[in-house]
């Protein structure tokens, strides 16, 4: 399938087949796709937790408004933000850039100073909100990759972050949960399987500006 056919194929899966599992290669593809997601200034203020422990997945159900996808999917992806982006984080990024691109401090010094000043001028709430927005970019990226790879997925905002944070002890990792993405393979009797997409005509959603 081409890209558009793949996007037509995907839908928010309501019922997964718990007997079907992603391959190691498919999981690795999703991990790499997350890591390649573009972020502001390349700072990557987020992390993804990959869960395939069925007992743990079952514990997510009651904190996800009893949506069975979190337990029945092959894997559950938890997208999290770092609780803060600090000067240490910014310095680590520029040090990594110097190492990977084999450049000297002179190349990055001005930008390093600029970013440190900008982030020091932001409140914690502002930094977290920016990280949350970027997590949604990662979600969109993952969902497109899933479609292309023929992996079913169901993005979920419907859960209690505080409970998930406690369940995974995220505070100790300086993380906060933002989104859940169960991934796996649709059940044949999923009521949404095979239904036509309901979308507005493109002339109502696309505005073209031409010369």
Secondary structure, DSSP 8 states (H G I E B T S, - for coil): --HHHHHHH--B-S-B-TT----HHHHHHHHHHHHTS--GGG---EEEEEE--HHHHHHHHGGGTT-THHHHSSEEEEEEEES---HHHHHHHHHHHHHHHT--HHHHHHHHHHHHHHHHTS-HHHHHHHHHHHHHHHHHHHHHHHHHHT-EEEEE--S-HHHHHHHTTGGGGTEEEEEEEEEE-B-TT-TTTT-------HHHH------
